């Protein structure tokens, strides 16, 4: 066995499991299995248990099938993610089944088997679990098993590796008939402990939850061990065709390519990107067999539903890295891919097939660089990348010990455009207003920046938080990751006065998300002093941050917006003081006035490209503000000849509406200007100051 092989660990804790009932043990087993992507991919596979329950109608003991519900993920599922069905009612469906042409109709009967009014929809895999006559059943998609299942001689390999312990069934689309096939196999092979499904995955079963879990691990570990022994010393993917570029070069190329691709595939629906250059990816994209294997497509249905049947392989030579030439060739490459996808659709469609969906690729493979993936949200783009890594692992194993085979196009089409799959897509909630957008927020860890980021993420955007305060940035990013998920937010320490740092931060945003759609320029400081006491350093600092900093980030945003050709949106957070002068604040007021005029200039320049530029003018936003936590608070109190603790009430009374202004109020105005609600507005100013006649725009 190769020294580097890493087997799955048995993580079952008897002491913990002893306190669980049968549904609890099912949940525990599911979460353990789903925690390792070598066992199953996100959302893939399912688990079940047949549990004795009390019928709420009769009070009698009945057998209930608990099985992962439609669309769930075993790694993160909770108890409410399981569908529950009367086993006897499920069994009774066999009497009305008319054959494979009846598959779709049978799904409609599953809700009639529901136990205890459970609203969780049962998946099409329910009969596969229900008809296996064992208490506990696992269905996983391990790379090592699918590598066997996707080999040309998968039946022979299964028997060679597992003997009579694990059987084999030919490819069949998941559904009622496959459930009957599994039932027939178990009856004919009473000593078998599982079965490999051709081009699909693994089923294992037992009458005890722990035994089922440990059996699943043992079968996968045996396959991992066998592949390690068989592939050691062998040429992988036909050998090496090219070498990887250094890490920083790979990221720099990804930063250039991703917005160009995103712009070309995101006009009908915005897309977010993900970059992956892990070792498994680089080994594949650098190999001699990249193109022939990539053209075969993926095998497991879960893989190609996420990745499309095949990737687009970018024509790039890392030995002569000409990114400009690649960009110039993208239009033709995408045109050819779309034409081939349309050919696939037209060759395979049925009279009742849904209309052709987005024909753009999901996965882009770049020799020497890595993999770029795009989808309607960041999580889906990342998961698509993870699934294609699964596919790479499968191709690696199968092509080394045998001959890899993808699913025939007709079989792939019949799953991709399955009417039940279409119905599932139609049930998906309507995208939020900023879905597919990326916002770059400077001063993102301060009061206004943090509130703005939360508002934009809440509407479906991904956000890059840029702030010079590392501690505040880390805390804000951690809070948002916990609240919204890690896919929604990235943080970058940024001094907006440093040109190189600004350029690098936008390149980083392109690598993380594929590009940027919204710039909220909010980084700020404040200072107060009579003009004769204003030091040049104070003047320069205000101009550097509030004028030059705003220029640098907006210039970089404009460059990126034009590459993407998707329009763009810039919102400056200026101040009431940019329109209404204040005593003892000449440096601050002048810099804020420069911001407002810069925004007007940019609105003129950006309009022809669909780039909108607008301004929000806050006033006296004390709560959560880092600006107001320093000397500025003392200086403004002194200027108004009041105590520091009287400032908030002072500003409330000063306003026309007699209201305080909070960060969330500014965030609401920023959201309005950043969203399509204001699609016909540019060059405008919204004052959020509770009313101040001096600052009325003129």
C-alpha positions as CSV (number, residue, x, y, z in Angstrom):
1,X,0.0,0.0,0.0
2,X,1.3,3.5,-0.9
3,X,2.7,5.3,2.2
4,X,0.6,8.4,1.5
5,X,-2.8,6.8,1.5
6,X,-5.2,8.4,4.0
7,X,-8.0,6.2,5.2
8,X,-11.3,7.3,6.7
9,X,-11.4,7.6,10.4
10,X,-14.1,5.9,12.5
11,X,-15.6,8.8,14.4
12,X,-18.5,7.0,16.1
13,X,-18.6,7.7,19.8
14,X,-20.5,5.0,21.7
15,X,-21.0,7.1,24.8
16,X,-22.7,9.8,22.8
17,X,-24.7,7.4,20.6
18,X,-26.0,5.6,23.7
19,X,-28.2,8.5,24.6
20,X,-29.8,8.7,21.2
21,X,-33.1,7.2,20.0
22,X,-33.2,5.6,16.5
23,X,-33.9,8.9,14.6
24,X,-31.1,10.5,16.6
25,X,-28.7,7.8,15.6
26,X,-29.7,8.2,12.0
27,X,-29.0,11.9,12.2
28,X,-25.7,11.3,14.0
29,X,-24.6,8.7,11.3
30,X,-25.6,11.1,8.5
31,X,-23.7,14.0,9.9
32,X,-20.6,11.9,10.4
33,X,-20.7,10.6,6.9
34,X,-21.4,13.9,5.3
35,X,-18.5,15.6,7.1
36,X,-15.9,14.1,4.8
37,X,-16.1,14.9,1.1
38,X,-14.3,11.6,0.3
39,X,-17.5,9.9,1.5
40,X,-20.0,12.0,-0.3
41,X,-20.2,15.4,-1.9
42,X,-22.4,18.3,-0.7
43,X,-26.0,17.5,-1.1
44,X,-25.2,14.1,-2.5
45,X,-26.2,10.7,-1.2
46,X,-28.8,9.9,1.4
47,X,-29.4,7.9,4.5
48,X,-32.4,6.1,6.1
49,X,-33.7,4.1,9.0
50,X,-36.9,2.1,9.5
51,X,-38.2,3.1,12.9
52,X,-41.1,1.8,15.0
53,X,-43.3,4.7,15.9
54,X,-46.8,5.2,17.4
55,X,-49.4,6.0,14.9
56,X,-51.1,9.3,16.0
57,X,-54.4,8.1,14.5
58,X,-54.7,4.5,15.9
59,X,-52.1,4.5,18.7
60,X,-50.7,1.3,17.2
61,X,-47.0,0.6,16.6
62,X,-46.1,1.1,12.9
63,X,-42.9,0.9,10.9
64,X,-41.9,4.4,9.6
65,X,-39.2,5.1,7.0
66,X,-37.0,8.0,7.9
67,X,-35.1,9.1,4.8
68,X,-33.2,12.2,3.8
69,X,-35.7,14.6,2.3
70,X,-35.4,16.2,-1.2
71,X,-32.6,18.7,-1.6
72,X,-31.0,18.0,1.8
73,X,-27.3,17.6,2.7
74,X,-26.4,14.7,5.0
75,X,-23.5,16.6,6.5
76,X,-25.6,19.5,7.8
77,X,-29.1,17.9,8.0
78,X,-31.2,18.2,11.1
79,X,-34.0,16.0,12.1
80,X,-36.5,18.1,10.3
81,X,-34.6,17.4,7.1
82,X,-35.8,13.8,7.0
83,X,-39.0,12.8,5.2
84,X,-41.1,10.2,7.1
85,X,-43.3,7.7,5.4
86,X,-45.5,4.7,6.5
87,X,-43.5,1.7,5.3
88,X,-46.7,-0.3,4.6
89,X,-48.1,2.4,2.4
90,X,-44.8,2.7,0.5
91,X,-44.8,-1.0,0.0
92,X,-48.4,-0.9,-1.3
93,X,-47.2,1.4,-4.2
94,X,-45.7,-1.7,-5.8
95,X,-49.2,-2.9,-6.6
96,X,-50.0,0.1,-8.8
97,X,-46.6,0.5,-10.5
98,X,-46.8,-0.2,-14.3
99,X,-43.2,-0.2,-15.3
100,X,-40.3,2.2,-16.1
101,X,-42.6,4.5,-18.1
102,X,-44.5,5.0,-14.9
103,X,-41.6,6.4,-12.9
104,X,-42.6,10.0,-12.8
105,X,-46.2,9.2,-11.8
106,X,-45.0,7.2,-8.8
107,X,-43.3,10.2,-7.3
108,X,-46.7,11.8,-7.0
109,X,-47.8,9.1,-4.7
110,X,-45.0,9.5,-2.2
111,X,-46.9,12.4,-0.3
112,X,-49.8,10.0,0.2
113,X,-47.4,7.9,2.3
114,X,-46.5,10.7,4.7
115,X,-46.4,10.0,8.4
116,X,-47.5,12.5,11.0
117,X,-48.1,15.4,8.5
118,X,-44.4,15.8,7.9
119,X,-44.0,18.7,5.4
120,X,-40.5,17.6,4.3
121,X,-40.8,16.4,0.7
122,X,-39.6,12.8,0.0
123,X,-36.9,12.5,-2.7
124,X,-36.9,10.3,-5.8
125,X,-34.4,8.1,-3.9
126,X,-37.0,7.1,-1.3
127,X,-37.9,3.7,-2.9
128,X,-34.2,2.8,-3.1
129,X,-34.2,2.9,0.7
130,X,-37.7,1.8,1.4
131,X,-37.5,-1.4,-0.6
132,X,-34.1,-2.6,0.9
133,X,-35.2,-5.0,3.7
134,X,-32.8,-3.8,6.3
135,X,-33.3,-1.3,9.1
136,X,-30.4,1.1,8.1
137,X,-29.3,2.0,4.6
138,X,-26.5,4.4,3.4
139,X,-26.2,5.6,-0.2
140,X,-23.0,7.5,-0.6
141,X,-21.0,8.9,-3.5
142,X,-17.4,8.2,-2.6
143,X,-14.8,9.1,-5.2
144,X,-13.0,5.7,-4.7
145,X,-16.3,3.8,-5.3
146,X,-17.4,5.9,-8.3
147,X,-14.0,5.4,-9.8
148,X,-14.9,1.7,-9.9
149,X,-18.4,2.4,-11.0
150,X,-17.3,4.6,-13.9
151,X,-14.7,2.1,-15.2
152,X,-15.4,0.2,-18.4
153,X,-15.2,-3.1,-16.6
154,X,-16.8,-1.9,-13.3
155,X,-18.6,-5.2,-12.7
156,X,-15.4,-7.3,-12.9
157,X,-13.5,-4.7,-10.7
158,X,-16.3,-4.8,-8.1
159,X,-16.0,-8.6,-7.8
160,X,-12.2,-8.5,-7.9
161,X,-12.1,-6.0,-5.0
162,X,-15.0,-7.1,-2.8
163,X,-15.9,-10.7,-3.8
164,X,-19.5,-11.6,-2.9
165,X,-19.7,-9.0,-0.1
166,X,-20.6,-6.1,-2.4
167,X,-22.6,-6.7,-5.5
168,X,-23.1,-4.7,-8.7
169,X,-26.0,-3.3,-10.6
170,X,-26.0,-1.8,-14.1
171,X,-26.7,1.9,-14.6
172,X,-30.3,3.0,-14.1
173,X,-31.7,6.4,-13.4
174,X,-32.7,6.7,-9.7
175,X,-36.4,6.0,-9.1
176,X,-39.0,3.4,-8.4
177,X,-37.6,0.7,-10.6
178,X,-34.1,1.0,-9.2
179,X,-35.7,0.5,-5.8
180,X,-37.2,-2.7,-7.0
181,X,-33.9,-3.7,-8.5
182,X,-32.2,-3.3,-5.2
183,X,-34.9,-5.3,-3.4
184,X,-34.5,-8.1,-5.9
185,X,-30.8,-8.1,-5.5
186,X,-30.9,-8.3,-1.7
187,X,-33.4,-11.2,-1.9
188,X,-31.2,-13.0,-4.4
189,X,-28.0,-12.3,-2.5
190,X,-28.9,-12.6,1.2
191,X,-25.2,-12.5,2.3
192,X,-24.3,-9.3,0.4
193,X,-23.8,-6.2,2.5
194,X,-24.1,-3.6,-0.3
195,X,-24.0,-2.9,-4.0
196,X,-22.1,-0.7,-6.4
197,X,-24.4,1.1,-8.8
198,X,-22.7,1.6,-12.2
199,X,-21.7,5.2,-12.9
200,X,-23.4,6.2,-9.7
201,X,-22.3,5.2,-6.2
202,X,-22.5,2.9,-3.3
203,X,-25.4,1.3,-1.2
204,X,-24.7,-0.4,2.1
205,X,-27.1,-1.8,4.7
206,X,-27.3,-3.3,8.2
207,X,-29.8,-3.7,11.0
208,X,-27.9,-1.5,13.4
209,X,-26.9,2.2,13.0
210,X,-23.3,1.8,14.1
211,X,-22.8,-1.3,12.1
212,X,-24.1,0.4,9.0
213,X,-21.8,3.4,9.5
214,X,-18.7,1.2,10.1
215,X,-19.6,-1.0,7.1
216,X,-19.8,2.1,4.8
217,X,-16.4,3.2,6.0
218,X,-14.9,-0.2,5.6
219,X,-16.1,-0.6,2.0
220,X,-14.8,2.8,1.1
221,X,-11.5,2.3,2.9
222,X,-11.0,-1.0,1.0
223,X,-11.5,0.8,-2.3
224,X,-9.1,3.6,-1.3
225,X,-6.5,1.0,-0.3
226,X,-7.0,-1.0,-3.5
227,X,-6.5,2.1,-5.7
228,X,-3.4,3.1,-3.7
229,X,-1.9,-0.2,-4.4
230,X,-2.9,-0.4,-8.0
231,X,-1.9,3.2,-9.0
232,X,1.4,3.4,-7.1
233,X,4.2,4.0,-9.6
234,X,1.8,4.3,-12.6
235,X,1.5,7.2,-15.0
236,X,-1.5,9.3,-14.1
237,X,-3.6,11.0,-16.7
238,X,-1.2,10.0,-19.5
239,X,1.7,11.9,-17.9
240,X,2.6,15.6,-17.5
241,X,2.1,17.9,-20.5
242,X,3.0,21.2,-18.8
243,X,4.0,22.7,-15.4
244,X,2.1,24.8,-13.0
245,X,2.9,28.5,-12.7
246,X,3.9,29.8,-9.3
247,X,1.1,30.6,-6.9
248,X,1.1,34.3,-7.3
249,X,1.1,34.1,-11.1
250,X,-1.8,31.6,-11.0
251,X,-3.8,34.0,-8.9
252,X,-2.9,37.0,-11.1
253,X,-4.0,35.2,-14.2
254,X,-7.3,34.1,-12.5
255,X,-7.8,37.7,-11.4
256,X,-7.6,38.8,-15.1
257,X,-9.6,36.0,-16.6
258,X,-12.5,35.7,-14.2
259,X,-14.1,39.2,-14.7
260,X,-13.7,38.7,-18.5
261,X,-15.5,35.4,-18.4
262,X,-18.0,36.6,-15.9
263,X,-19.0,39.5,-18.1
264,X,-19.4,37.2,-21.1
265,X,-21.6,34.6,-19.4
266,X,-23.5,36.8,-17.0
267,X,-25.5,39.1,-19.1
268,X,-28.8,37.2,-18.8
269,X,-28.1,36.2,-15.2
270,X,-25.3,37.5,-13.0
271,X,-22.7,34.8,-12.1
272,X,-20.3,34.6,-9.2
273,X,-17.0,32.8,-9.5
274,X,-14.7,30.5,-7.5
275,X,-11.0,29.7,-8.1
276,X,-9.5,26.3,-7.2
277,X,-5.8,25.4,-7.7
278,X,-5.4,22.5,-5.3
279,X,-3.0,19.8,-6.2
280,X,-5.7,17.4,-7.6
281,X,-6.8,20.1,-10.0
282,X,-3.3,21.1,-11.1
283,X,-2.4,17.5,-11.7
284,X,-5.4,17.1,-14.1
285,X,-5.2,20.5,-16.0
286,X,-1.4,19.9,-16.5
287,X,-1.9,16.4,-17.9
288,X,-1.7,15.0,-21.4
289,X,-5.1,13.5,-21.2
290,X,-6.9,16.7,-20.0
291,X,-8.8,17.2,-23.3
292,X,-9.8,13.6,-24.1
293,X,-10.9,12.9,-20.5
294,X,-12.6,16.3,-20.1
295,X,-14.6,15.7,-23.3
296,X,-16.0,12.4,-21.9
297,X,-17.9,14.3,-19.3
298,X,-18.7,13.4,-15.7
299,X,-20.3,10.1,-14.6
300,X,-22.2,10.4,-11.4
301,X,-25.5,12.3,-11.9
302,X,-24.8,14.5,-8.9
303,X,-21.6,15.6,-10.6
304,X,-22.9,16.8,-13.9
305,X,-26.1,18.3,-12.4
306,X,-23.7,20.8,-10.7
307,X,-21.0,21.1,-13.3
308,X,-22.8,20.5,-16.7
309,X,-21.8,17.4,-18.5
310,X,-18.4,18.7,-19.5
311,X,-16.1,21.7,-18.8
312,X,-14.6,24.3,-21.2
313,X,-10.9,23.8,-21.5
314,X,-9.2,27.1,-22.0
315,X,-6.5,27.2,-24.7
316,X,-3.6,28.5,-22.6
317,X,0.1,27.6,-22.6
318,X,1.8,28.3,-19.3
319,X,5.2,28.0,-20.9
320,X,4.2,31.0,-23.0
321,X,1.6,32.8,-20.9
322,X,-0.3,35.2,-23.1
323,X,-3.3,36.2,-21.1
324,X,-4.3,38.8,-23.7
325,X,-4.5,36.1,-26.4
326,X,-6.7,34.0,-24.1
327,X,-9.1,36.9,-23.5
328,X,-9.2,37.6,-27.2
329,X,-10.2,33.9,-27.8
330,X,-12.9,33.7,-25.2
331,X,-15.8,34.8,-27.4
332,X,-15.1,32.1,-30.0
333,X,-14.5,29.5,-27.3
334,X,-17.8,30.3,-25.6
335,X,-19.6,30.4,-28.9
336,X,-18.3,26.9,-29.7
337,X,-19.3,25.6,-26.2
338,X,-22.8,27.0,-26.5
339,X,-23.2,25.5,-30.0
340,X,-22.1,22.1,-28.7
341,X,-24.5,22.4,-25.8
342,X,-27.3,23.3,-28.1
343,X,-26.4,20.2,-30.3
344,X,-26.5,18.0,-27.1
345,X,-29.9,19.4,-26.2
346,X,-31.4,19.1,-29.7
347,X,-30.0,15.6,-30.2
348,X,-31.4,14.3,-26.9
349,X,-34.6,16.3,-26.2
350,X,-38.1,14.7,-26.0
351,X,-41.4,16.2,-27.1
352,X,-42.1,17.3,-23.5
353,X,-38.6,18.3,-22.5
354,X,-38.3,21.7,-20.7
355,X,-36.8,24.5,-22.8
356,X,-33.0,24.6,-23.1
357,X,-31.4,26.3,-20.0
358,X,-28.3,28.4,-19.8
359,X,-25.9,27.0,-22.4
360,X,-22.8,28.6,-20.8
361,X,-20.1,26.4,-19.2
362,X,-19.9,26.2,-15.4
363,X,-16.4,24.9,-15.2
364,X,-13.3,26.3,-16.9
365,X,-10.0,24.4,-16.8
366,X,-6.8,26.4,-17.4
367,X,-3.5,24.5,-17.8
368,X,-0.9,25.6,-15.4
369,X,-3.4,27.8,-13.5
370,X,-6.3,25.7,-12.2
371,X,-10.1,25.7,-12.3
372,X,-12.6,28.5,-12.5
373,X,-16.3,27.8,-11.8
374,X,-19.3,30.1,-12.1
375,X,-22.9,29.9,-10.8
376,X,-25.7,32.1,-9.7
377,X,-24.3,32.4,-6.2
378,X,-20.9,31.9,-4.5
379,X,-21.9,28.7,-2.6
380,X,-23.1,27.0,-5.8
381,X,-19.9,28.1,-7.7
382,X,-17.8,26.6,-4.9
383,X,-19.8,23.5,-4.7
384,X,-19.6,23.0,-8.5
385,X,-15.8,23.2,-8.1
386,X,-15.9,20.6,-5.3
387,X,-18.0,18.3,-7.5
388,X,-15.6,18.6,-10.4
389,X,-12.7,17.7,-8.0
390,X,-14.8,14.6,-7.2
391,X,-15.0,13.9,-10.9
392,X,-11.3,14.4,-11.3
393,X,-10.6,11.9,-8.6
394,X,-13.0,9.5,-10.3
395,X,-11.3,9.9,-13.6
396,X,-7.9,9.6,-12.0
397,X,-8.7,6.2,-10.5
398,X,-10.8,4.8,-13.3
399,X,-8.4,5.8,-16.1
400,X,-5.4,4.4,-14.2
401,X,-6.7,0.9,-13.5
402,X,-9.1,0.6,-16.4
403,X,-10.8,2.9,-18.9
404,X,-12.9,5.8,-17.7
405,X,-16.4,6.2,-19.1
406,X,-18.8,9.1,-18.6
407,X,-22.6,8.7,-18.9
408,X,-23.9,8.5,-22.4
409,X,-25.3,11.9,-23.4
410,X,-28.9,10.6,-23.6
411,X,-28.7,9.3,-20.0
412,X,-27.2,12.5,-18.9
413,X,-29.8,14.6,-20.7
414,X,-32.7,12.5,-19.3
415,X,-31.5,13.4,-15.8
416,X,-30.5,17.1,-16.4
417,X,-33.9,17.7,-18.1
418,X,-36.0,15.3,-16.1
419,X,-39.4,16.8,-15.6
420,X,-39.1,16.2,-11.9
421,X,-35.8,18.1,-11.8
422,X,-37.4,20.9,-13.7
423,X,-40.3,21.0,-11.2
424,X,-37.7,21.2,-8.4
425,X,-36.0,24.2,-10.2
426,X,-39.4,25.9,-10.6
427,X,-40.0,25.6,-6.8
428,X,-36.9,27.4,-6.0
429,X,-37.5,30.8,-4.3
430,X,-37.2,33.9,-6.4
431,X,-33.6,35.4,-6.2
432,X,-33.1,38.3,-3.9
433,X,-32.6,41.7,-5.4
434,X,-28.8,41.7,-5.3
435,X,-28.3,38.0,-6.1
436,X,-25.2,37.5,-8.2
437,X,-23.7,40.9,-7.2
438,X,-20.4,41.6,-5.5
439,X,-20.1,44.7,-3.3
440,X,-16.7,46.2,-2.3
441,X,-17.2,48.3,0.9
442,X,-14.4,50.4,2.2
443,X,-14.5,51.3,5.8
444,X,-16.4,48.1,6.0
445,X,-15.7,47.4,9.7
446,X,-17.0,50.7,11.0
447,X,-20.5,51.7,11.9
448,X,-21.9,52.7,8.5
449,X,-19.7,50.2,6.6
450,X,-20.8,47.3,8.7
451,X,-24.5,48.2,8.6
452,X,-24.2,48.7,4.8
453,X,-22.5,45.3,4.3
454,X,-25.2,43.6,6.4
455,X,-28.0,45.2,4.3
456,X,-26.4,44.2,1.0
457,X,-25.6,40.7,2.1
458,X,-29.2,40.4,3.3
459,X,-30.3,41.2,-0.2
460,X,-28.2,38.4,-1.7
461,X,-24.9,40.2,-2.5
462,X,-21.5,38.9,-1.6
463,X,-19.3,41.5,0.1
464,X,-15.6,42.3,0.3
465,X,-15.0,44.2,3.6
466,X,-12.0,46.5,3.2
467,X,-10.7,48.3,6.3
468,X,-7.4,49.5,7.7
469,X,-8.3,48.3,11.2
470,X,-7.3,44.6,11.2
471,X,-8.9,43.7,14.5
472,X,-12.2,45.3,13.6
473,X,-12.1,43.7,10.2
474,X,-11.5,40.3,11.6
475,X,-14.3,40.6,14.1
476,X,-16.8,41.9,11.5
477,X,-15.9,39.2,9.0
478,X,-16.2,36.5,11.7
479,X,-19.6,37.9,12.8
480,X,-20.9,38.0,9.2
481,X,-19.6,34.5,8.4
482,X,-21.5,33.2,11.4
483,X,-24.6,35.1,10.5
484,X,-24.6,34.8,6.7
485,X,-22.2,31.9,5.9
486,X,-18.5,32.1,4.9
487,X,-19.3,32.2,1.2
488,X,-20.9,35.6,1.5
489,X,-18.0,37.6,2.9
490,X,-14.3,38.2,2.5
491,X,-12.1,40.7,4.3
492,X,-9.0,42.6,3.1
493,X,-6.9,45.0,5.1
494,X,-6.6,48.1,3.0
495,X,-5.2,51.6,3.2
496,X,-7.1,53.4,0.5
497,X,-4.3,55.9,0.0
498,X,-1.9,53.2,-1.3
499,X,-2.3,52.7,-5.0
500,X,-0.7,49.3,-5.2
501,X,-2.8,48.1,-2.2
502,X,-6.0,49.2,-3.9
503,X,-5.1,47.5,-7.2
504,X,-4.2,44.3,-5.3
505,X,-7.5,44.4,-3.3
506,X,-9.6,44.5,-6.4
507,X,-7.6,41.7,-8.0
508,X,-8.2,39.7,-4.8
509,X,-12.0,40.3,-5.1
510,X,-11.9,39.0,-8.7
511,X,-10.2,35.8,-7.5
512,X,-12.6,35.3,-4.6
513,X,-15.9,36.2,-6.4
514,X,-15.1,36.7,-10.1
515,X,-15.5,40.5,-10.1
516,X,-17.2,43.5,-8.5
517,X,-20.5,45.1,-9.3
518,X,-20.9,47.6,-6.5
519,X,-18.4,50.0,-4.9
520,X,-19.4,51.6,-1.6
521,X,-16.6,54.1,-0.9
522,X,-17.0,54.8,2.8
523,X,-13.5,54.9,4.4
524,X,-13.3,58.1,6.4
525,X,-11.7,60.2,9.1
526,X,-12.7,63.4,10.7
527,X,-10.8,66.4,12.1
528,X,-11.6,69.7,13.6
529,X,-9.4,72.8,14.1
530,X,-9.5,76.5,13.3
531,X,-7.8,77.3,10.0
532,X,-4.9,78.9,11.7
533,X,-4.3,75.8,13.8
534,X,-4.7,73.4,11.0
535,X,-1.4,71.6,10.4
536,X,-0.4,70.7,6.8
537,X,-0.4,67.0,8.0
538,X,-4.0,67.3,9.0
539,X,-4.9,68.9,5.7
540,X,-3.1,66.2,3.7
541,X,-4.5,63.3,5.7
542,X,-8.1,64.5,5.0
543,X,-7.4,65.0,1.3
544,X,-5.4,61.7,1.1
545,X,-8.2,59.5,2.6
546,X,-11.4,61.4,1.6
547,X,-10.4,62.6,-1.9
548,X,-7.4,60.6,-3.2
549,X,-8.6,57.4,-1.5
550,X,-12.0,57.8,-3.1
551,X,-10.4,58.5,-6.5
552,X,-8.2,55.4,-6.3
553,X,-10.9,52.9,-5.4
554,X,-13.4,54.3,-7.9
555,X,-10.8,54.3,-10.6
556,X,-10.1,50.6,-10.0
557,X,-13.8,49.9,-9.9
558,X,-14.3,51.7,-13.2
559,X,-11.5,49.6,-14.8
560,X,-13.1,46.4,-13.6
561,X,-16.6,47.5,-14.6
562,X,-15.5,48.1,-18.1
563,X,-13.8,44.7,-18.4
564,X,-17.0,43.0,-17.3
565,X,-19.2,45.1,-19.5
566,X,-22.1,44.5,-17.1
567,X,-22.5,48.1,-15.9
568,X,-21.6,49.0,-12.4
569,X,-22.6,51.0,-9.3
570,X,-20.6,53.4,-7.2
571,X,-22.0,55.0,-4.0
572,X,-19.9,57.6,-2.2
573,X,-20.5,58.1,1.5
574,X,-19.8,61.8,1.8
575,X,-21.3,64.2,4.4
576,X,-23.6,67.0,5.0
577,X,-20.4,69.0,5.4
578,X,-19.6,68.5,1.7
579,X,-22.5,70.9,1.0
580,X,-22.8,72.9,4.2
581,X,-19.7,74.5,5.6
582,X,-18.9,74.1,9.3
583,X,-16.5,76.3,11.4
584,X,-13.2,74.7,12.5
585,X,-13.4,71.9,9.9
586,X,-11.9,73.3,6.7
587,X,-9.8,70.3,5.9
588,X,-12.7,67.9,6.4
589,X,-15.4,69.9,4.7
590,X,-13.1,70.6,1.7
591,X,-12.3,66.9,1.2
592,X,-15.9,66.0,1.5
593,X,-16.8,68.6,-1.1
594,X,-14.2,67.0,-3.4
595,X,-15.8,63.6,-2.9
596,X,-19.2,65.0,-4.0
597,X,-17.8,66.7,-7.1
598,X,-15.7,63.6,-8.0
599,X,-18.9,61.6,-7.9
600,X,-20.5,64.0,-10.3
601,X,-17.6,63.8,-12.7
602,X,-17.6,60.0,-12.6
603,X,-21.4,59.9,-13.2
604,X,-20.7,61.8,-16.5
605,X,-17.9,59.4,-17.5
606,X,-19.7,56.2,-16.5
607,X,-23.2,56.7,-18.0
608,X,-22.4,55.4,-21.5
609,X,-21.2,52.1,-19.9
610,X,-24.1,51.7,-17.6
611,X,-22.1,52.7,-14.6
612,X,-24.1,54.8,-12.1
613,X,-22.5,57.0,-9.5
614,X,-24.4,58.5,-6.6
615,X,-23.8,60.0,-3.2
616,X,-25.2,59.6,0.3
617,X,-24.7,62.5,2.7
618,X,-25.0,61.4,6.3
619,X,-24.9,63.8,9.3
620,X,-24.1,63.1,13.0
621,X,-24.1,59.3,12.8
622,X,-22.6,58.7,16.2
623,X,-23.6,55.1,17.0
624,X,-21.0,52.6,16.1
625,X,-18.8,55.1,14.4
626,X,-15.1,54.8,14.8
627,X,-14.8,58.5,13.7
628,X,-16.9,59.6,16.6
629,X,-15.0,57.5,19.1
630,X,-11.9,59.6,18.9
631,X,-10.9,63.3,19.1
632,X,-13.6,64.3,16.7
633,X,-16.3,63.8,19.3
634,X,-14.5,66.0,21.8
635,X,-13.7,68.6,19.1
636,X,-17.3,68.9,17.9
637,X,-18.6,69.1,21.4
638,X,-16.2,71.9,22.1
639,X,-17.1,73.7,18.8
640,X,-20.8,73.6,19.9
641,X,-19.9,74.5,23.5
642,X,-21.6,71.4,25.0
643,X,-20.6,68.4,27.0
644,X,-19.6,65.2,25.1
645,X,-22.5,63.2,26.5
646,X,-24.9,65.9,25.2
647,X,-23.8,65.5,21.5
648,X,-26.4,63.0,20.4
649,X,-29.3,64.9,21.8
650,X,-27.8,68.1,20.5
651,X,-27.8,66.8,16.9
652,X,-31.3,65.4,17.3
653,X,-32.7,68.7,18.3
654,X,-30.8,70.5,15.6
655,X,-32.4,68.4,12.9
656,X,-35.6,69.6,11.2
657,X,-37.3,66.2,11.9
658,X,-36.0,66.0,15.5
659,X,-34.6,62.5,14.9
660,X,-31.3,60.8,15.4
661,X,-29.6,59.3,12.4
662,X,-28.2,55.7,12.7
663,X,-25.9,53.6,10.6
664,X,-28.9,51.5,9.4
665,X,-30.5,54.6,8.0
666,X,-27.4,55.3,5.8
667,X,-27.3,51.7,4.8
668,X,-30.9,51.9,3.6
669,X,-30.1,54.8,1.3
670,X,-26.9,53.0,0.0
671,X,-28.9,49.9,-0.7
672,X,-31.5,51.9,-2.7
673,X,-28.8,53.5,-4.8
674,X,-26.9,50.2,-5.2
675,X,-30.0,48.3,-6.3
676,X,-32.2,48.4,-9.4
677,X,-34.7,50.3,-7.4
678,X,-32.7,53.4,-8.5
679,X,-31.8,52.0,-12.0
680,X,-32.6,55.4,-13.6
681,X,-30.6,57.6,-11.2
682,X,-27.0,58.7,-11.5
683,X,-25.2,61.8,-10.3
684,X,-27.7,62.3,-7.5
685,X,-27.3,63.0,-3.8
686,X,-29.4,61.6,-1.0
687,X,-29.1,63.5,2.3
688,X,-29.8,61.3,5.4
689,X,-29.5,63.9,8.1
690,X,-33.0,64.2,9.5
691,X,-33.3,67.5,7.7
692,X,-30.8,70.4,7.5
693,X,-31.8,73.4,5.4
694,X,-28.1,74.4,4.9
695,X,-27.3,71.1,3.1
696,X,-30.3,71.1,0.7
697,X,-28.7,70.2,-2.7
698,X,-28.8,73.1,-5.1
